[in-house]
Structure formats: structure tokens, C-alpha cells
Amino acid sequence: MEQYKKNNSGTSGVEFYEIEDKDIIVQFIDGSIYRYTYKSAGEEAVEHMKELAIAGQGLTTFIEQHVKDKYEAKLNESNY
């Protein structure tokens, strides 16, 4: 996973992310890991999340406001 190192505000709830072809995996600072897919959150939303992750800004806010419960799976380190 890539560290959400740009985290421009310094207050992001996102710690790591991994971009895959049709999905994005996000790990929050509390350790929870979620997979958002085209099927669960929509292609447009997932692609926007990828852009935000790379930019290091706005991902936590976007998730909270638009796709919070639209994840395909909650993962843990052993099944990730």
C-alpha cells in the first residue's frame, strides 16, 4: 500500500491506499481497511477517489460525504 503521505492538511483519516484496476483499497488511521469497487461505489466515484489519493487531498472528506457505506468489503491485514 502507498502511504497517504501528501496528507496536505495533516488531519486526514486516511493513512494508506492502494489503487487497482477497478477499485481502490483505503486504510484509515484507526486500522480499518475497505475496498471500494466500480460495482459497489460506481466507476466515477472510484476514479475520483484514485485522483484524490494521488493528490493527497480530499479523500477522507469525499468518502465521508459520498461513498462511506458503498464499500464492497471490509478487510483486515490477514485477508488483504
Secondary structure as GFF3:
##gff-version 3
##sequence-region A 1 80
A	DSSP	beta_strand	2	3	.	.	.	ID=ss1
A	DSSP	beta_strand	14	19	.	.	.	ID=ss2
A	DSSP	beta_strand	23	28	.	.	.	ID=ss3
A	DSSP	beta_strand	33	37	.	.	.	ID=ss4
A	DSSP	alpha_helix	38	41	.	.	.	ID=ss5
A	DSSP	alpha_helix	43	55	.	.	.	ID=ss6
A	DSSP	alpha_helix	59	62	.	.	.	ID=ss7
A	DSSP	pi_helix	63	67	.	.	.	ID=ss8
A	DSSP	beta_strand	73	75	.	.	.	ID=ss9
###
